[in-house]
Amino acid sequence: MNGRHHGESAPGDGSGIARIIFNGEHLPGRILVFCLGVELAFVVLDAVVNYAELTQLGPLQRLFNITREDGLATWFMVSQTLVAGLVLWVIFLVSRSRGERRGVQLAWGFLAGFFTYMSADDGAKIHERMGSVFSELSESVDPGDASGLAARLQELFPSYEWQLVMLPLLAAAGLFMVVFLLREIRDRQGRLLLLLAPVFMAVAVGLDFIEGLDDEHAWNIQVWIREAFGLSAYTVRHFAKSLEEFLEMVAISLLLVLFVRHLIKKLRARLLIDFRGQRAPE
């Protein structure tokens, strides 16, 4: 990332000033190349080490299994989502320091909090657990009662419960992000990143929806693929999940690059963070 450290002696107290300089022109592109390279590597390692069983050691297979929640791919997804959240927090603080409109400040703060939550969600699987909570609660209610709306919705919804419970909220937050950022980001490249990321995320959610369908459901294209190409259920399900996880990671990578680009444009020159501590006695 073209960072350089420069030490300078501060007059009087003998301490130094540490400067970390980044080339803002090339930083977003390098972040994107790095993230895409890592994500493609996860797909290849999953296919070779885990699916093709390059090793018979189960722990190593699980480590590179992109579909598991405790592998390297999940760690990377959580990390880059958290970094995106941290970049948004910096944008929020810059917006506050410049006295921008209250609504703009609140919007940046909301997005920063949302991505911070998403990193926790990816790590702790909050949305899946909320779906399980909804399922358990709806099963304890008589569907014939007036209060049994949740149970009736669960019966009608054909896929995972988390999509019924959490997806409307996540979609609303995503729609807010797109609408707000379209007003803030005016250059063509930035808007392309902004529009591509939700498309990739929507396709990933669609794949997850299909994964949760019963084999008898008319929309389950995994069954059609299995029958058309003579593939096993495990093979189709695994690589559909691999594609889903890859698209999710790429979507977050695009947004991370978008936020870094916007922060650099917003700063124009430099960002000074001054930590003032107690001066050491002479």
N, C-alpha and C positions, 0 to 999 in steps of 0.2 A: 504494500500500500504506500510505498515510497515515503515511509516515515523516517525522520532524522532527529536525533537528539542533540541539542546544543546546550552546553553548560556555560553559565556566565556567573562570575562572582558578584554578589550583591554588595554594594559598598557598606562598610561599617560592621556587618555581623558575620562575615566570612561564609555565609551560606551561598548556595547556587540556585539559579533559575533553570528549571528543566523545560525545554521547549520541544514539542512534538509537532512536526510540520507534515501535513498531508497534501499531496497534489490533488486538489479538488477536481481538476479537469479529467483525470484518469481514474479516480477512485471508484465511481459508480460502475464503470465498465469492468474493472478488475474484480469488484465484489460479485457482479453477475457471472463472470466467467468462473470464478472460484466456486460459487454456489452450484451452478449448473454442472460443473465438473464433478463435484462431490456427489451430487444427486444421481448423475448417470453412473458413477462408480458404485453407488449403493444398489442400483438396479442390476448391474453386471455381477457384482459380488453375490447378490441374492440368487441369481440364476445359476451361477457357477458353483459357489460354495455350498449353498443351501439346497436349491432344487435339484441340481445335477449331482449333488453329494460328492463334491471334490474331496471332502473329508467325511469320515464316518463318525467323527466326534460330535455328539449332539450339542454340547454347549457352544461350539464354534458355529454350527449350523444356525442355532438360535440367535447368536450374536449378529449374524449377517442377514437374518430373515427379515425382510423389509415389511412383512405383514404383521409381525409381532409388536407388542407394545413395549417390550423391554430390550430392543436391539439398538444398534448404532443409529439407524435411520430416525427412530423416534427421538433420540437424544439431539440429533442435528435439527430436527423440526422444531423442537422445544427451544433450542438455543437461538436459532435465527428468528423465531417469532418474538422471543424476549428482546433480542437486539433491535428488531423493528420497533418494539414498544419503547425501548430506551431512546432511540432516535426521535420518536414522536414526543417523548417527554422533553427532550432538548428543544424541539421546535416549539412546544408549548411554553417553555421558559423564555425563549427568545421572543415569542409573541407577547408575553406579559411584559418583558423588559422594555419593549418598544411601544407599549401602550396601545396595541391594536384594539379593534372593537371587541367589546365584551363577548359577543356571540362567537367571533372567530377564536378567541382564547378558549371559550368553553368547548368549542368543536374540537380543537386540537387536544384539549385535556380529555375529552370523551374518547377520542381515537387512541390516545396513549393508554388510557385505562382499559379499553377494549382489547388491544393487542397484548397488554400485560395479562389480562384474564385469559386470552386465547393460549398464551404460553403455558399458564397453569392448567388449562383445560387439556391441552395436548399431553402434558406430563401426568396428570391425575385422572384423565378420561372422565371429566365431570359430566359432559353431555351424555355419555353412555350410562353413567350411574343415575343421572336424573331420569333417563328413559326406563331404567330398571325400577326406580322408585315409583314412577307413574304406573308401571305395569303391576307392581305388587299392590298398590293402593286401589287400582281399578278392579283387580280380581276380588278384593274384599267387599265390593259394593254390588248390590243386586242390580243388574242391568235394567230391570223393570221399574226401579224407583226413579223419581224425578231427579235425584242426586246422582244417578248412574250414568250421566252423560259421558264421563271419562271412559267407562267400560264400553259404551256403545261406540265411541270414537275408536277405541283400540280394536274392536271387532271389525270395523270398516276399513281401518288403515292396514294395507297389506305388508308393509315393510317394518323396519326397526322402529321401536317406540320413541327413541331419542329424536328422530326426525319430526314426529308429531308434536313433541313437547318443546324442543329447543330450536328446531330449524326456523320457525317463523321469527323468533327473536334474533337469531344470528343473521337471517336474511335482511331483516329491517335495519340492523346495524351496518351490514354491508351496503345496503342501498343508500343509507345516510352518508357513508364514507364516499361513495362514488359521486353523489350529488354535490357534496361539499367540496371534494377535491377537484371536480370539474370547474368550480368557480375559482379555486386557488391556483390551479396548474393550467397554464395557457399554451405551453409549447407542444408541438405535435408529438415529439418523442415521449414526453411525459404522459400525455393523454393516451398514447398507444399502450404504455405500460399499465396505466390505470384501467383500461378496458380489457386488456388481455388477462389480467390476474383474476377478475371475477368469472371470466369464461372458463378458465382452467379449473377454478374452484367449483363452479357449477357442474362441470362434467364429472369431477371427482365425487361430488355429492350424488349425482345421478348413478354413477357406478355403485356407490354404497347402497342406494335405494334398490337397485336391481339385485344386489347380493342378498338383501334381506327378504326377497320374494320367495314364495314356495315354488317348487319345480313345476307345479301344475298351473301356475299363474301365466296368463297370456303375455305379459310384458317381460317375462324372464328370458332375455335373449341368451343368457349363458347356456340354457338347455338347448337352444337352437344351434349354438356354436359347437357344443359337444356332439350333437347328432350329425351336423353337417361335415365336421372334420374328423370325427372318430376320436375325440379327445376325452380323457377322463375328467370327472367332475373336479377332482383335486387340481388338475393342471389349469383348467379354465378359471376356477375360482381363485387360485393363487396368483396367476398373472393379471387377472382383473383387479385384484387387490393391490398388486405391485404397481400397476398403472395408476390406480387411484391415489396411492401414497405419493408417487412421483409427481403427479399433477398438483397435489396439495403443496408439496415442497416448492415446486416451481412457482406457484401462485404467490407464496409468501416471499420468495426470492425477488420476484418482480416488484412487489410492494416495498420490500426493503430498499431496493435500488431506487425506486421512486421517491421514498422518503429521504434518502441520503442526497439525491439530486436536488430535491426541494430545499433541504437544509442548507446546502452549499449556495444555492441561488439566493436564499433568504439572507444569508450572512454577507454575501457579496465579497467580503474581504477576509475577515477573521473572527474567531470566537475567543473571547478572553474569559476564562474562569479563574477567579482570584480567591484562593483559600487563605483566609487570614487567621492565623493561629497566634498563640501567645509567644511573644518574642523571648528567646532564650536569654537568661541573664549573662551579662558580659563579665 
